[in-house]
């Protein structure tokens, strides 16, 4: 989460476990869409 969203570690650790899981799932969905599109476009 810190890598993908540039959030500080402390902020991530302040989230409860379920909220962190929700964000990890969202990152996975974003990555799946990018992979289907052929990667990151610049």
C-alpha positions, 0 to 999 in steps of 0.5 A: 500500500505504501508503494502503490499509494505513497502512504506513510507506514504509520498511516497504514498501520492506523487502519484496522485489519479489514480496512487494510484488506479492502485496500489490498484488494483494490490494489489487486483490481487496479493491477489486474486492469493494468495487466489486461491493458498491457501494462502501465502507459506513460 
